[in-house]
Structures are given as C-alpha cells and as structure tokens.
Amino acid sequence: MKNAISWTLVLFLLISVLNNCLNNSVKKEVREHTVFMDNLRKLYSSGDPSKWPKPILDPESVPTFAEIGHLPETPFPSDNPYSAEKELLGKTLFFDPRLSRSEQIACASCHDPELGWCDSRTLSFGHDRQLGVRNAMSIINTAYAKNLFWDGRAGSLEVQSKMPIEDQREMNGHMDLAAGKIAAVKGYQILFEKAFGDKTVTKERIAKAIATFERTVKSSASKFDQFIDGKADVYSDDELMGLHLFRTKAQCINCHNSGYFSNNTFENIGTALLGEKGEDLGRYLVTKNADDAGRFRVPGLREVSRTGPYLHNGSMTTLQEVIQFYSKGNPEYSQKRATVHEGILLKSEKSGMVRMLELSDREVAQLEAFLKTLSSKPEKVTLPELPK
C-alpha cells in the first residue's frame, strides 16, 4: 500500500515537472515570436528601407532588382507632355465606341474602371463576339511598364493605344478610318483644339491623348504605403509576416520588385503549354529569339486582389491558387515543353527561379494577406460625356 502511494506521488511530481517544463518552453517560444514580430514591425515601418531585413535574391535577379516601396511620380515622355486638356480628350476617346468598326466596342469595354480597369474575364470578347487569345491586363499603373502587352510588342503607350483598335479580334478598325470618324464628330473639335492648339484630328494625336489618359490611371496610397511610412499598427501580424515572406523565403521579390512591384522583364514560369491546346509562344512571337519561347511580361502586383483572373491565359482565379502554384514550383509536364513552329523546334525552358518552396498553408495565407494590402480604395470614375 505504501509502495503504491509512493509511486503515485512520484508519478504526480514527474507529471508536474514535465508540465511545468512544457509550459515554460511554450511561454519561451511565444516570447521569442513576439520579440521577432515586434522587431519586424519596427524595421519595416521605420520609413527607412535600408533598415529592412536583407532580401533573398537569386543571382539572375540582381541586375534588375530595386527595393519595393512607393510608386514614383508618373513619367510622361518629352514628345507627349501632360496637360489636363489632353487627359480629358484621351479619357473621352477611351470610352468612345466609335473608334471600333462596329461602333460598339470601346477601350473601356475590356478595361472597366469598376472591374479594376480590366474585365474580370478569363479571355475578353471583341468584334463579333470573337474570343481573345490572352487575358486582358489591367491598365492601372501602366505608365511604369517599359513594354506593353503580355509579349511586350509595344514599346510605349502611344504605340499600344493603336493596336487594339486595329486588332481584328478586338475592335477590328483602322486608325485612319477611326481618325476620320472622330474628325466628323463636331463636338470633338474643341477638345482637340484645347489639347493640341488646333482642331486637326490625326491618328497620332488620338494615340497621344489616349496614352496621356492611361498614364493618369494610377494607384492611390495603399495600406502597404501607409505601413512603410510609419503607421506600424495598420498591419496585422499575418500581413506583416506576409511582407517578410514575400522578400525572403517565398522569393516573390526576385521578379516583383520596385514601387511598381515588377522588374519589367519577361520570365518563363512554365505556362506556355507548348505542343498542347492553348499553346502560347509568348515573347518569341515578337523577338523570334528561341530563348524567349514561353516568356511573358512580369505584371505589377499593385491592385492585384481586384484584377483577376491571373496569368497570361487567365487560368487562375484566386490569389491562393497563384501562390500555391509558385510554392509547388509549377511541376510542368515534360511533354508540354516543346513544339515545332514554322519549321523551328522551340523548347520551353522554365526559369530557375520557379522551384519548390514548400510554403505551409499558414504561410500561403500570410502571403495572400500581404498581397491584399497592395490594393487601394477604388476611386469613383466619372464617365465622360461623348461629343456629338
């Protein structure tokens, strides 16, 4: 009996000691995590990026790297300087379906301000309800893009603004005919005179006006901008950890850097589907350089939570899906890496920066939380009155 009581007492004491050790261990872990998060919050909200933890970069991303931060002032080219009158003309033309052959499709048909300046479709409808071949990119912050479209075939917004008008799948028009139709609208004369000094309507002036307006479509300050400017409490712990993961373990910052959250290059992430239905040669169609097969422009991530679906083919509908795709390194099927195009064998060489990351579900959620802080409050856009 005494032995049984003794053993019970020993067991009780042992359990008490183990429980106390466990509690102390948990408490220590909690304290260390709290200190770590407090330190991250202090560094990232300091207003001084030089104090931030060092980003984890692949060697190939170093030449184009610029730290994330605020958007700089909007750049306007010397041969097409900004004026409020030119912006108004460009905005009016952007919403005017008379630029299209059918006079039913405007630039705004695929770039709706209420839908994040895109159209929320996998692929857009164009002339005669033809389906496009790529997802319509948002024009938000497009002033900071060095090359336009997924394949970079336009080197400026002035060049870009003409292309949808003349594309057979999109507006199926012609710039000369479009200029003629606009010139025949009496109400446009005063707008052109105020913007350019006289009433002459030309396709070059139309392109310059639309480009000027597009450059003004810019993100306002987001929660991210507020946080890095010193409003430390605006971020939750998950949003803060998502920012840290973005720059370190997840290595998103390799491609999505600068205030625009894009390095303005073309990358192959293994989505070209060469030799399969949906094949898209990407940048190769512009450069004819075999190394560019399957490369697409790296989009900026500001407003990303409201500009889906994602990727050049609109194949992913949620941010979580995109993050999981990168976490798994895109296990691209070998049979979808080669095709013969116009007698030339092309191979898709996925970037070495796309590899297994093994992010936990919690880390995926934290990254998503951070990405949502890059979106600003949508601004009410007043539609212009079309001239008659």
Phi, psi and chi 1 to 4 in degrees:
 res  aa     phi    psi   chi1   chi2   chi3   chi4
   1 MET       -  -45.6 -177.4   68.0  177.5      -
   2 LYS   -64.4  -37.7  -71.6 -178.3  179.0 -179.7
   3 ASN   -63.1  -40.7  -73.8  -21.3      -      -
   4 ALA   -62.8  -42.9      -      -      -      -
   5 ILE   -65.6  -40.8  -66.1  173.7      -      -
   6 SER   -62.7  -47.2  -62.3      -      -      -
   7 TRP   -63.6  -36.8  -81.2  110.9      -      -
   8 THR   -63.7  -41.6  -59.3      -      -      -
   9 LEU   -65.4  -42.2 -178.7   59.3      -      -
  10 VAL   -62.4  -43.8  168.9      -      -      -
  11 LEU   -62.9  -41.0 -176.5   60.3      -      -
  12 PHE   -63.1  -44.9  174.2   76.4      -      -
  13 LEU   -64.3  -39.1  -69.0  172.5      -      -
  14 LEU   -64.2  -44.4 -178.8   60.8      -      -
  15 ILE   -62.9  -40.9  -68.3  173.7      -      -
  16 SER   -62.5  -43.3  -63.4      -      -      -
  17 VAL   -64.4  -45.9  170.3      -      -      -
  18 LEU   -62.8  -41.9  -70.6  173.3      -      -
  19 ASN   -63.6  -40.8 -172.3   55.0      -      -
  20 ASN   -65.2  -42.1 -172.7   53.6      -      -
  21 CYS   -62.8  -42.1  -69.6      -      -      -
  22 LEU   -63.6  -44.8 -177.3   61.2      -      -
  23 ASN   -61.7  -42.5  -74.9  -23.6      -      -
  24 ASN   -64.2  -37.6  -72.5  -22.6      -      -
  25 SER   -65.4  -44.0  176.0      -      -      -
  26 VAL   -63.5  -44.8  170.3      -      -      -
  27 LYS   -61.7  -39.4  -71.1  177.3 -178.6  178.1
  28 LYS   -64.5  -42.9 -179.6 -177.8  178.3 -178.0
  29 GLU   -62.6  -41.1 -173.8  176.7  -29.4      -
  30 VAL   -64.0  -43.9  169.7      -      -      -
  31 ARG   -62.2  -44.1  -76.8 -163.6  -57.1  -89.9
  32 GLU   -64.2  -40.7  -71.3  175.7  -12.2      -
  33 HIS   -64.8  -42.0  178.3   72.9      -      -
  34 THR   -62.8  -44.4  -60.0      -      -      -
  35 VAL   -62.4  -42.6  170.2      -      -      -
  36 PHE   -60.8  -47.6  173.7   72.2      -      -
  37 MET   -67.5  -40.2  -66.5  -59.7  -67.3      -
  38 ASP   -61.7  -38.6  -72.9  -13.8      -      -
  39 ASN   -68.1  -43.8 -172.0   47.3      -      -
  40 LEU   -59.8  -44.4  -80.8 -173.1      -      -
  41 ARG   -60.8  -42.7 -171.7  175.6  -63.6  -83.6
  42 LYS   -64.6  -43.3  179.7 -179.8  178.7 -179.6
  43 LEU   -68.6  -50.3  -65.8  174.9      -      -
  44 TYR   -70.0  -27.1  -80.5  120.2      -      -
  45 SER   -97.5   12.9   65.0      -      -      -
  46 SER   -72.5  -18.5   66.2      -      -      -
  47 GLY    82.9    2.9      -      -      -      -
  48 ASP  -129.5   97.0 -176.9   -0.8      -      -
  49 PRO   -58.2  -21.8  -25.0   34.9      -      -
  50 SER   -66.5  -16.7   68.7      -      -      -
  51 LYS   -91.2   -8.3  -64.9 -179.7 -179.9  178.7
  52 TRP   -67.9  155.7  -66.1    0.6      -      -
  53 PRO   -57.2  147.2  -24.7   34.5      -      -
  54 LYS   -65.3  130.5 -172.8  177.2  179.9  179.4
  55 PRO   -70.8  153.3   28.2  -35.5      -      -
  56 ILE   -94.3  113.4  -63.9  177.1      -      -
  57 LEU  -121.3  144.1  -59.7  173.5      -      -
  58 ASP   -78.8  146.7  -82.7   30.6      -      -
  59 PRO   -53.3  -36.5  -27.5   36.0      -      -
  60 GLU   -70.8  -17.0   60.8 -170.8  -76.1      -
  61 SER   -91.3  -13.5   72.4      -      -      -
  62 VAL   -59.3  -43.3  172.2      -      -      -
  63 PRO   -61.0  -27.9  -26.1   36.9      -      -
  64 THR  -106.7    8.3   58.1      -      -      -
  65 PHE   -77.0  137.3  175.8   74.9      -      -
  66 ALA  -143.5  135.0      -      -      -      -
  67 GLU   -60.4  144.9 -173.9   57.9   83.1      -
  68 ILE   -67.2  156.1   56.8  175.3      -      -
  69 GLY   171.3 -151.6      -      -      -      -
  70 HIS   -73.9  156.0  -59.0  -59.3      -      -
  71 LEU   -71.0  136.4  -78.7  169.8      -      -
  72 PRO   -75.2  179.5   27.8  -34.0      -      -
  73 GLU   -60.1  146.4  -71.4  -63.2  -46.0      -
  74 THR   -65.6  125.1  -55.0      -      -      -
  75 PRO   -83.5  134.2   29.5  -32.5      -      -
  76 PHE  -122.6  135.4  -72.4   90.0      -      -
  77 PRO   -69.7  153.2   24.8  -33.1      -      -
  78 SER   -64.3  -28.6   58.8      -      -      -
  79 ASP   -90.2    4.3   62.0  -14.0      -      -
  80 ASN  -150.4   65.8 -171.2   23.3      -      -
  81 PRO   -67.6  160.0   26.4  -35.5      -      -
  82 TYR   -75.5  143.9  172.5   80.6      -      -
  83 SER  -150.5  148.1   73.6      -      -      -
  84 ALA   -61.8  -34.6      -      -      -      -
  85 GLU   -67.8  -38.8  -66.9   78.0   13.4      -
  86 LYS   -70.2  -37.4 -160.4 -172.9  -60.0  178.9
  87 GLU   -60.5  -45.0  176.6 -170.2  -10.9      -
  88 LEU   -62.9  -43.5  175.7   59.5      -      -
  89 LEU   -61.0  -46.4  171.5   59.8      -      -
  90 GLY   -62.5  -40.1      -      -      -      -
  91 LYS   -63.3  -41.8 -179.5  179.2 -178.6 -179.9
  92 THR   -63.2  -45.1  -54.8      -      -      -
  93 LEU   -65.4  -36.2  -69.7  164.5      -      -
  94 PHE   -59.5  -34.0 -170.8   88.3      -      -
  95 PHE   -98.4    4.0  -75.6   89.4      -      -
  96 ASP   -95.0  113.3 -162.8  -28.5      -      -
  97 PRO   -72.4   -8.6   28.6  -35.8      -      -
  98 ARG   -69.5  -10.0  -72.9  172.0  -70.5 -169.1
  99 LEU   -72.6  -19.0  -72.7  174.2      -      -
 100 SER   -91.0  161.7   67.9      -      -      -
 101 ARG   -62.8  -43.0  179.5  178.9  178.0 -179.1
 102 SER   -80.0  -12.2   65.6      -      -      -
 103 GLU    60.4   29.5  -60.1 -166.5   -6.3      -
 104 GLN  -124.6   -8.4  -64.6  179.4   -7.2      -
 105 ILE  -121.6  124.5  -56.8  170.9      -      -
 106 ALA  -110.3  169.9      -      -      -      -
 107 CYS   -56.2  -37.9  -57.2      -      -      -
 108 ALA   -69.7  -10.4      -      -      -      -
 109 SER   -64.4  -35.1  -62.3      -      -      -
 110 CYS  -103.6   -8.2  -65.5      -      -      -
 111 HIS  -130.9   74.0  -57.7  -75.2      -      -
 112 ASP   -85.7  124.9 -171.4  -28.6      -      -
 113 PRO   -60.7  -26.5   18.9  -31.0      -      -
 114 GLU   -80.7   -7.8  -65.5 -173.0    3.9      -
 115 LEU  -120.2   36.6  -62.2  173.5      -      -
 116 GLY    69.5   26.4      -      -      -      -
 117 TRP    60.5   28.2  -68.1   96.3      -      -
 118 CYS  -133.9 -152.4   42.5      -      -      -
 119 ASP  -131.4    5.7   62.2    3.4      -      -
 120 SER    63.2   13.8  -64.0      -      -      -
 121 ARG  -100.9  154.5  -65.9  180.0  177.5  -83.5
 122 THR   -61.3  -53.0  -59.8      -      -      -
 123 LEU  -132.3  146.8  -57.8  172.6      -      -
 124 SER   -89.4  154.6  -58.7      -      -      -
 125 PHE   -90.8  143.3  -73.4  111.8      -      -
 126 GLY  -128.6 -142.7      -      -      -      -
 127 HIS   -58.6  133.4 -176.2   73.8      -      -
 128 ASP    54.6   32.0  -78.3  -15.1      -      -
 129 ARG    60.8   26.9  -59.1  -64.8  -74.3  176.5
 130 GLN   -68.8  143.0  -66.6  179.6   85.8      -
 131 LEU   -90.1  133.6 -157.1   59.4      -      -
 132 GLY   -69.6  172.8      -      -      -      -
 133 VAL  -103.8  -10.8  -64.8      -      -      -
 134 ARG  -138.5  160.6  -68.9  177.7 -178.1  152.7
 135 ASN   -69.0  138.2  177.8 -104.7      -      -
 136 ALA   -74.7  118.5      -      -      -      -
 137 MET   -74.6  146.0  -57.5 -176.6   86.4      -
 138 SER   -67.2  148.2  172.0      -      -      -
 139 ILE   -94.1    4.3   65.9  164.4      -      -
 140 ILE   -62.0  129.9  -63.1  176.9      -      -
 141 ASN    63.4   20.2  -56.8  -40.9      -      -
 142 THR   -66.7  -14.1 -165.2      -      -      -
 143 ALA   -60.9  -23.2      -      -      -      -
 144 TYR   -93.9   -2.1  -56.7   96.4      -      -
 145 ALA   -83.1  132.7      -      -      -      -
 146 LYS   -82.7  -28.3  -66.0 -179.6  179.1  179.0
 147 ASN  -135.7  143.1  -65.8  -78.4      -      -
 148 LEU  -106.1  158.8  -71.3  -54.8      -      -
 149 PHE    74.1  163.7  -62.5  106.9      -      -
 150 TRP   -60.7  -29.6  -77.4  104.3      -      -
 151 ASP  -102.3    1.9   55.3   17.4      -      -
 152 GLY    70.3   27.1      -      -      -      -
 153 ARG   -74.2  -11.1   62.7 -174.0  180.0  -86.2
 154 ALA  -114.8  128.5      -      -      -      -
 155 GLY   -90.4   -2.6      -      -      -      -
 156 SER  -156.0  162.2   71.2      -      -      -
 157 LEU   -68.1  -28.6  -78.8  169.1      -      -
 158 GLU   -63.8  -39.4  -74.8   73.9   13.8      -
 159 VAL   -73.2  -44.1  173.4      -      -      -
 160 GLN   -58.9  -41.9  177.4  -85.3  -29.4      -
 161 SER   -63.0  -22.5   62.3      -      -      -
 162 LYS   -81.0  -30.7  -59.9  175.0 -175.5  177.8
 163 MET   -64.6  -45.4  -69.8 -176.7  169.5      -
 164 PRO   -63.1  -31.2  -22.5   34.5      -      -
 165 ILE   -64.0  -37.1  -65.2  172.9      -      -
 166 GLU   -95.6  -10.2  -61.9 -169.4  -34.7      -
 167 ASP   -67.9  128.6 -169.4  -66.9      -      -
 168 GLN   -63.6  -30.5  -67.6 -177.0   -7.6      -
 169 ARG   -81.4  -22.0  -73.6  177.5  177.1  -92.5
 170 GLU   -97.6  -89.7  -63.5 -174.6   52.8      -
 171 MET  -101.6  -13.7  -61.8  169.3   74.6      -
 172 ASN    52.2   39.2 -164.3   30.0      -      -
 173 GLY  -111.1 -159.4      -      -      -      -
 174 HIS  -146.5  138.2 -170.1  -76.6      -      -
 175 MET   -61.5  -36.9  -78.1  -57.0  -63.8      -
 176 ASP   -65.4  -43.7  -70.4  -36.4      -      -
 177 LEU   -67.5  -39.7  -64.3  177.0      -      -
 178 ALA   -62.5  -42.3      -      -      -      -
 179 ALA   -63.0  -38.3      -      -      -      -
 180 GLY   -64.0  -41.1      -      -      -      -
 181 LYS   -66.5  -41.2  -72.9 -164.7  -70.7 -175.3
 182 ILE   -67.0  -39.3  -65.4  -60.0      -      -
 183 ALA   -63.1  -29.1      -      -      -      -
 184 ALA   -77.9   -9.4      -      -      -      -
 185 VAL   -89.2  108.8  179.3      -      -      -
 186 LYS   -57.1  -36.4 -172.7  175.7 -178.9 -179.8
 187 GLY   -65.6  -17.7      -      -      -      -
 188 TYR   -79.6  -19.4  -96.4  115.8      -      -
 189 GLN   -58.9  -45.0  -66.2  177.9    6.1      -
 190 ILE   -68.6  -33.1 -170.4  169.5      -      -
 191 LEU   -66.3  -41.7  -68.4  178.1      -      -
 192 PHE   -69.0  -37.0  -87.2   85.1      -      -
 193 GLU   -64.2  -42.7 -174.8  173.6   19.5      -
 194 LYS   -68.3  -34.4  -72.8 -177.5  176.4 -179.9
 195 ALA   -80.6  -37.0      -      -      -      -
 196 PHE  -123.8   -2.5  -67.2  102.4      -      -
 197 GLY    98.4  -17.1      -      -      -      -
 198 ASP  -150.9  174.3   60.6   62.3      -      -
 199 LYS   -85.7    0.1  -60.6  175.9 -178.8  179.0
 200 THR   -63.4  129.1  -54.2      -      -      -
 201 VAL  -105.3  122.0  176.8      -      -      -
 202 THR  -131.0  161.4   67.2      -      -      -
 203 LYS   -66.5  -31.7   59.3 -175.0  177.8 -177.8
 204 GLU   -66.1  -40.9  -71.1   78.8   16.1      -
 205 ARG   -68.2  -37.7  -74.0 -178.3  169.2 -176.7
 206 ILE   -60.3  -46.3  -71.0  174.3      -      -
 207 ALA   -63.1  -43.2      -      -      -      -
 208 LYS   -65.2  -39.0  -75.7 -173.3  172.8 -176.5
 209 ALA   -67.8  -45.5      -      -      -      -
 210 ILE   -62.7  -42.8  -66.8  175.5      -      -
 211 ALA   -61.5  -40.1      -      -      -      -
 212 THR   -62.0  -45.2  -62.9      -      -      -
 213 PHE   -62.4  -45.7  166.1   66.4      -      -
 214 GLU   -59.8  -33.7  -70.4 -179.5  -29.7      -
 215 ARG   -68.0  -18.9  -72.0 -170.8  177.0   97.1
 216 THR   -87.1   -8.6   68.5      -      -      -
 217 VAL   -82.0   95.3 -179.0      -      -      -
 218 LYS  -135.2  146.3  177.0 -179.3  176.8  179.3
 219 SER   -64.6  140.7  -66.4      -      -      -
 220 SER   -86.5  178.7   55.6      -      -      -
 221 ALA   -61.0  130.6      -      -      -      -
 222 SER  -100.2  177.5   64.5      -      -      -
 223 LYS   -60.4  -37.1 -176.4 -172.9  -74.8 -169.7
 224 PHE   -58.0  -46.6  165.2   74.8      -      -
 225 ASP   -62.2  -40.3  -65.1  -61.2      -      -
 226 GLN   -64.5  -42.3  -63.7  173.4   38.3      -
 227 PHE   -63.5  -48.6  176.7   70.7      -      -
 228 ILE   -71.9  -12.1   64.2  172.1      -      -
 229 ASP   -90.1    2.5  -89.4  -11.4      -      -
 230 GLY   118.8   -6.2      -      -      -      -
 231 LYS   -83.5   76.8  -67.5 -173.4  178.0 -179.5
 232 ALA   -61.2  -32.1      -      -      -      -
 233 ASP   -83.7   -3.0  -65.0  -25.4      -      -
 234 VAL   -73.5  -20.8   77.1      -      -      -
 235 TYR   -96.3  139.2 -102.0   15.3      -      -
 236 SER   -78.5  168.4   67.9      -      -      -
 237 ASP   -61.7  -38.1  -79.2   -4.9      -      -
 238 ASP   -66.5  -40.4  -81.1  -13.5      -      -
 239 GLU   -65.1  -40.9  -70.0  166.0  -17.2      -
 240 LEU   -63.3  -46.0  172.0   59.3      -      -
 241 MET   -65.8  -33.8 -163.5   60.8 -154.6      -
 242 GLY   -63.0  -41.0      -      -      -      -
 243 LEU   -60.6  -45.5  164.5   58.6      -      -
 244 HIS   -64.5  -42.4 -171.4   57.0      -      -
 245 LEU   -62.7  -40.4  -72.8  166.3      -      -
 246 PHE   -55.3  -38.1 -175.6   91.7      -      -
 247 ARG   -92.8  -12.0  -62.6  179.7   66.9 -104.3
 248 THR  -123.9 -100.1   55.3      -      -      -
 249 LYS   -55.3  -44.7  179.5 -179.4  177.1  179.8
 250 ALA   -74.8  -22.2      -      -      -      -
 251 GLN    57.7   26.5  -62.1 -179.6   54.9      -
 252 CYS   -59.7  -30.5  -46.9      -      -      -
 253 ILE   -67.9  -12.5 -158.2  167.8      -      -
 254 ASN   -54.9  -43.9  -87.8  -43.1      -      -
 255 CYS  -107.7  -35.0  -63.4      -      -      -
 256 HIS  -101.0   81.4  -63.1  -74.9      -      -
 257 ASN  -129.7 -177.3   54.0   56.5      -      -
 258 SER    73.0  175.5   79.1      -      -      -
 259 GLY   -66.2  -20.7      -      -      -      -
 260 TYR   -83.4  -12.9  178.3   43.7      -      -
 261 PHE    59.8   39.2  -80.1   81.8      -      -
 262 SER  -154.2  142.4  168.0      -      -      -
 263 ASN   -88.0    5.3   61.3    2.5      -      -
 264 ASN    57.8   34.1  -93.6  -49.0      -      -
 265 THR  -116.6 -175.5   64.4      -      -      -
 266 PHE  -118.7  127.5  -60.5   85.6      -      -
 267 GLU  -125.8  151.4  -60.5  -68.5  -14.4      -
 268 ASN  -103.2  110.9 -172.3  -25.3      -      -
 269 ILE  -105.7   12.1   60.9  172.1      -      -
 270 GLY    81.0   33.2      -      -      -      -
 271 THR  -117.0   14.6   55.9      -      -      -
 272 ALA   -75.1  -21.0      -      -      -      -
 273 LEU    53.8   45.6  -58.5  177.9      -      -
 274 LEU   -61.9  134.4  -59.8 -168.2      -      -
 275 GLY    79.1    5.7      -      -      -      -
 276 GLU  -125.1  170.9  -63.6  -71.2  -39.9      -
 277 LYS   -62.3  133.5 -179.0 -179.7  179.7 -179.0
 278 GLY    91.0    7.9      -      -      -      -
 279 GLU   -54.1  135.8  171.8 -175.7  -76.7      -
 280 ASP  -142.8  117.9 -167.3  -31.7      -      -
 281 LEU   -79.4   -9.1  -58.8 -180.0      -      -
 282 GLY    62.1 -133.1      -      -      -      -
 283 ARG   -58.9  -25.8 -178.5   71.9  170.7  155.7
 284 TYR   -57.1  -36.3  171.4   81.1      -      -
 285 LEU   -62.8  -19.9  -64.1  173.7      -      -
 286 VAL   -95.4  -46.0  177.2      -      -      -
 287 THR   -93.6  -23.7   66.8      -      -      -
 288 LYS    61.3   20.0  -59.3  -55.7  179.1 -177.8
 289 ASN   -92.1  121.3 -178.5  -15.6      -      -
 290 ALA   -58.0  -30.2      -      -      -      -
 291 ASP   -66.7  -16.8  -68.8  -20.9      -      -
 292 ASP   -91.0    0.0  -74.0  -25.6      -      -
 293 ALA   -62.4  122.0      -      -      -      -
 294 GLY    86.9    3.5      -      -      -      -
 295 ARG   -89.8  140.7  -72.0  178.5  179.7  -96.9
 296 PHE  -135.3  158.0  -63.7   93.2      -      -
 297 ARG   -65.0  140.0 -178.4  160.2   74.3   86.4
 298 VAL   -78.6  113.4  176.2      -      -      -
 299 PRO   -76.6  153.0   29.1  -34.7      -      -
 300 GLY   -70.7  152.5      -      -      -      -
 301 LEU  -102.5   -4.4  -65.5 -175.6      -      -
 302 ARG   -63.6  138.2  -76.2 -177.5  177.9  -91.3
 303 GLU    69.1   16.2  -45.6  -60.1  -25.0      -
 304 VAL   -62.5  -26.4   69.8      -      -      -
 305 SER   -71.0  -13.1   64.5      -      -      -
 306 ARG  -123.7   19.7   58.2 -168.4 -172.2  100.9
 307 THR  -122.5   22.1   55.3      -      -      -
 308 GLY   -74.7  170.4      -      -      -      -
 309 PRO   -72.0  171.0   25.7  -33.2      -      -
 310 TYR  -114.5  164.3  -52.7  102.7      -      -
 311 LEU    76.0  167.7  -54.9 -171.7      -      -
 312 HIS   -62.0  -26.0   74.0  -85.7      -      -
 313 ASN  -105.5    8.2   52.9    9.9      -      -
 314 GLY    61.8   28.7      -      -      -      -
 315 SER   -81.2  -10.9   59.4      -      -      -
 316 MET  -121.2  132.2  -62.5 -171.1 -174.0      -
 317 THR  -101.2  -17.8   57.8      -      -      -
 318 THR  -128.6  155.2   67.4      -      -      -
 319 LEU   -64.1  -36.9  -75.0  175.3      -      -
 320 GLN   -59.7  -41.3 -176.2 -176.6   77.2      -
 321 GLU   -62.8  -41.5 -171.5  177.5    4.1      -
 322 VAL   -65.5  -44.3  175.9      -      -      -
 323 ILE   -63.6  -42.4  -62.0  167.9      -      -
 324 GLN   -62.3  -37.6  -69.1  -78.4   14.6      -
 325 PHE   -57.8  -47.1  165.9   86.0      -      -
 326 TYR   -73.7  -34.1  -76.5  108.4      -      -
 327 SER   -60.9  -35.7  176.6      -      -      -
 328 LYS   -87.5   -0.5  -64.5  172.8 -177.6  175.4
 329 GLY    71.0   17.9      -      -      -      -
 330 ASN    47.0   84.0 -178.8   20.9      -      -
 331 PRO   -69.2   75.3   26.7  -34.0      -      -
 332 GLU   -63.3  133.5 -177.2 -175.7   22.1      -
 333 TYR   -69.7  133.6  -66.5  109.6      -      -
 334 SER   -61.5  -33.4   59.5      -      -      -
 335 GLN   -74.0   -6.4   66.3  -93.3   30.6      -
 336 LYS  -107.0   22.5  -63.0 -178.9 -179.2 -180.0
 337 ARG  -108.2    2.5  -62.9 -179.4 -172.7  175.2
 338 ALA  -145.8  149.9      -      -      -      -
 339 THR  -156.9  161.7 -169.4      -      -      -
 340 VAL  -109.7  118.8  175.3      -      -      -
 341 HIS  -122.3  117.2  177.2   75.7      -      -
 342 GLU    52.7   40.8  -63.6  178.8  -14.0      -
 343 GLY    81.2    3.2      -      -      -      -
 344 ILE  -110.8  129.1  -60.1  173.6      -      -
 345 LEU   -77.9  122.3  175.1   63.8      -      -
 346 LEU  -118.6  140.4  -62.9  173.5      -      -
 347 LYS  -123.9  142.3  -65.5 -177.6  179.5 -179.9
 348 SER   -91.1  115.2  171.6      -      -      -
 349 GLU  -107.1   99.0  -63.0  -65.8  -20.8      -
 350 LYS   -61.6  139.8 -174.0  175.3   66.4  174.7
 351 SER   -59.3  141.2  169.0      -      -      -
 352 GLY   -66.4  -14.3      -      -      -      -
 353 MET   -76.7  -14.5  -66.3 -172.7  -69.9      -
 354 VAL   -95.8  101.5 -178.8      -      -      -
 355 ARG  -150.4  169.7   57.3  180.0  178.5  -88.3
 356 MET   -59.3  125.6 -175.6   76.1   74.0      -
 357 LEU  -108.8  -24.2  -63.8  172.0      -      -
 358 GLU    55.1   50.8  -62.8 -177.7  -24.0      -
 359 LEU   -74.5  140.9  -61.1  172.2      -      -
 360 SER   -75.7  165.3   67.7      -      -      -
 361 ASP   -59.2  -37.5  -70.5  -16.5      -      -
 362 ARG   -64.4  -41.8  176.2   71.7 -177.3  -80.9
 363 GLU   -67.8  -36.8  -70.8  170.6  -29.5      -
 364 VAL   -60.9  -44.6  168.6      -      -      -
 365 ALA   -64.5  -37.0      -      -      -      -
 366 GLN   -68.6  -40.6  -70.9  169.7  -29.0      -
 367 LEU   -62.3  -42.3  -84.9  168.8      -      -
 368 GLU   -62.6  -41.7 -178.2  177.9    7.7      -
 369 ALA   -60.1  -43.1      -      -      -      -
 370 PHE   -64.6  -47.0  163.5   65.5      -      -
 371 LEU   -58.4  -33.2  -70.0  174.5      -      -
 372 LYS   -67.6  -23.8  -71.5 -179.9  177.1  179.2
 373 THR   -76.1   -7.4   71.6      -      -      -
 374 LEU   -83.3   -5.8  -59.8  179.9      -      -
 375 SER   -94.5  139.2  -66.4      -      -      -
 376 SER  -103.0  171.1   55.4      -      -      -
 377 LYS   -68.0  124.7 -175.8  177.9  179.6 -179.7
 378 PRO   -58.2  134.4  -22.2   33.6      -      -
 379 GLU   -93.1  142.5  -63.9 -178.8   -3.1      -
 380 LYS   -69.8  124.4  178.3   67.4  175.5  177.8
 381 VAL  -105.2  120.4  175.9      -      -      -
 382 THR   -82.9  122.3  -57.5      -      -      -
 383 LEU   -71.7  138.0  -59.4 -175.8      -      -
 384 PRO   -73.9  153.7   29.7  -36.0      -      -
 385 GLU   -83.7  121.6 -177.2  176.5  -14.4      -
 386 LEU   -73.1  131.2  -61.4 -176.8      -      -
 387 PRO   -62.5  154.3  -20.1   32.9      -      -
 388 LYS  -124.8      -  -63.2  180.0 -178.9  178.7
